[in-house]
């Protein structure tokens, strides 16, 4: 599918991130559209919540409808904001036009899961499978809530899939 077919819906109010046709960086929006960049004010996608806590994957510090390359992912109470909407397509999980990403493309347990500019690399291949694992499909490792904690602000990390509730996720 082309990136244009996945452009989030646009609303008339507020400010939002910017997305290039290939999922580029996010920033503050001013309501303009060019051939390479579109201002986005509202995002399609679904909330994804942890079976252990019932809290949703959240782009940390993004309550103002934007994120930047390197924004960490964490769990927070589900409130339905765009900072909790994940758009699964083309083998990636995207928020604000950025891809869910394994920091530094490291396949080591405990590596941070963040948002980054989409680049087609293996570190950005995530899907929510029928076993409720949010798994990197290239290396078979899971998005894991650090230390099995259930409190707001607990960050996500990459870990060997073990079937525990802190690695199980569902769409809302």
SVG drawing of the C-alpha trace seen along z (x, -y; Angstrom):
<svg xmlns="http://www.w3.org/2000/svg" viewBox="-13 -28 35 46">
<polyline fill="none" stroke="black" stroke-width="0.4" points="0.0,0.0 1.1,-3.5 1.7,-5.9 -0.9,-8.2 -3.6,-5.6 -2.8,-5.7 -2.9,-9.4 -4.8,-10.0 -8.0,-12.0 -7.8,-15.7 -9.8,-17.9 -10.3,-21.6 -9.1,-22.6 -6.0,-22.2 -2.4,-21.7 -0.8,-18.4 2.2,-16.6 3.5,-16.6 4.0,-13.5 5.9,-13.1 4.6,-10.6 7.0,-7.9 6.3,-8.5 8.8,-11.2 9.2,-13.3 6.6,-14.9 6.4,-18.5 3.9,-21.3 1.4,-21.9 0.3,-25.1 -2.5,-23.9 -0.6,-23.9 -0.2,-21.1 2.6,-20.6 3.4,-17.8 5.8,-16.3 4.3,-17.1 0.8,-17.1 -0.3,-18.7 -2.2,-16.2 -4.5,-17.1 -6.1,-13.8 -4.9,-10.2 -6.5,-7.0 -5.6,-3.8 -6.5,-1.8 -5.6,-1.9 -3.5,1.1 -3.7,2.1 -1.6,4.4 -3.3,7.5 -1.4,7.0 -2.5,3.4 -5.3,2.5 -3.2,-0.6 -2.5,-1.7 0.7,-2.1 1.4,-5.8 3.9,-8.0 5.5,-9.7 5.2,-13.4 3.0,-13.5 -0.3,-14.8 0.0,-17.8 -0.5,-15.6 3.1,-15.4 6.1,-13.2 9.7,-13.3 12.3,-10.7 13.3,-8.9 10.1,-9.4 9.8,-6.5 6.8,-4.3 5.2,-3.6 1.9,-2.5 -0.6,-5.0 -4.3,-5.1 -6.3,-4.8 -7.9,-8.1 -8.4,-7.8 -6.0,-10.6 -4.0,-10.5 -0.9,-9.8 -2.4,-6.3 -3.5,-5.5 -1.5,-2.9 -1.9,-2.4 -0.9,1.1 -0.1,1.4 2.6,2.6 4.2,4.6 4.8,1.6 3.1,0.0 2.9,-3.8 2.0,-6.7 2.2,-10.3 3.6,-9.0 6.6,-7.6 7.3,-3.8 7.6,-1.7 11.3,-1.0 13.9,0.9 16.4,-1.7 19.8,-1.3 18.5,1.8 19.7,3.9 18.3,7.4 19.4,7.4 16.8,7.9 16.0,4.6 16.5,2.4 14.2,-0.6 11.1,-0.7 10.6,-4.1 9.2,-6.0 11.5,-6.8 11.4,-7.9 10.3,-5.0 13.2,-3.6 12.2,0.0 14.7,1.6 14.1,4.8 13.9,2.9 10.5,1.4 8.7,4.6 6.0,5.0 2.6,6.8 0.0,7.7 -0.4,11.4 -3.2,13.9 -1.4,14.9 -1.6,11.2 2.1,10.7 3.3,7.3 6.2,8.9 9.1,7.8 8.4,10.2 12.1,10.3 13.6,11.4 10.7,12.8 11.1,10.7 8.2,9.0 7.3,5.5 7.5,6.0 6.4,3.7 9.6,3.2 9.9,5.3 6.3,6.4 5.2,3.1 1.7,1.9 2.0,-1.8 1.6,-4.8 4.8,-5.8 6.4,-2.4 8.4,-2.1 8.3,0.6 11.4,2.6 12.3,5.5 12.4,8.9 12.3,12.6 8.7,13.6 7.7,15.5 3.9,15.5 3.5,13.3 0.7,10.7 3.2,7.8 3.9,9.0 0.3,9.6 -1.7,6.9 -5.2,6.3 -6.7,3.7 -9.4,1.5"/>
</svg>
